[in-house]
């Protein structure tokens, strides 16, 4: 499982917005921060697939399970005329991607943050800057790991 990152939203609806923004902007900022064109394309494919799962496929399945349960109850104990079996949805998903999409994404974000071409404006545009204190001088209790660039909690010494 991917390590939680402070810049990554917790609600799935906010994740869809964040992932879509990152997907749309990595092509602009990735090369500046040392991300090769092929990796940019792979990241976009990963995010297309994951956004589809979060925004279309999973919510549709949840709805259909509820409808199926109601239909089953109606058939078992209801009355009246015959009711047709509910139709299942069909999808045309993006190309399936290997497991570990968030792991790859967070690793890439870490490399971007450590790259020579990275500036705060890029971080803001990609949405990869973690929580900050009120005065904006530093992230409370968080630092970027020097090896990965990912957010890590400060350790008490």
Rosetta blueprint (number, residue, H / E / L):
1 X L
2 X L
3 X L
4 X L
5 X L
6 X L
7 X L
8 X L
9 X L
10 X L
11 X L
12 X H
13 X H
14 X H
15 X H
16 X H
17 X H
18 X H
19 X H
20 X H
21 X H
22 X H
23 X H
24 X H
25 X H
26 X H
27 X H
28 X H
29 X H
30 X L
31 X H
32 X H
33 X H
34 X L
35 X L
36 X L
37 X H
38 X H
39 X H
40 X H
41 X H
42 X H
43 X H
44 X H
45 X H
46 X H
47 X H
48 X H
49 X H
50 X H
51 X H
52 X H
53 X H
54 X H
55 X H
56 X H
57 X H
58 X H
59 X H
60 X H
61 X H
62 X H
63 X H
64 X H
65 X H
66 X H
67 X H
68 X H
69 X H
70 X H
71 X H
72 X H
73 X H
74 X H
75 X H
76 X H
77 X H
78 X L
79 X L
80 X L
81 X L
82 X L
83 X L
84 X L
85 X L
86 X L
87 X L
88 X L
89 X L
90 X L
91 X L
92 X L
93 X L
94 X L
95 X L
96 X L
97 X L
98 X L
99 X L
100 X L
101 X H
102 X H
103 X H
104 X H
105 X H
106 X H
107 X H
108 X H
109 X H
110 X H
111 X H
112 X H
113 X H
114 X H
115 X L
116 X L
117 X L
118 X L
119 X L
120 X H
121 X H
122 X H
123 X H
124 X H
125 X H
126 X H
127 X L
128 X L
129 X L
130 X L
131 X L
132 X L
133 X L
134 X L
135 X L
136 X L
137 X L
138 X L
139 X L
140 X L
141 X L
142 X E
143 X E
144 X E
145 X L
146 X L
147 X L
148 X L
149 X L
150 X L
151 X E
152 X E
153 X E
154 X L
155 X L
156 X L
157 X L
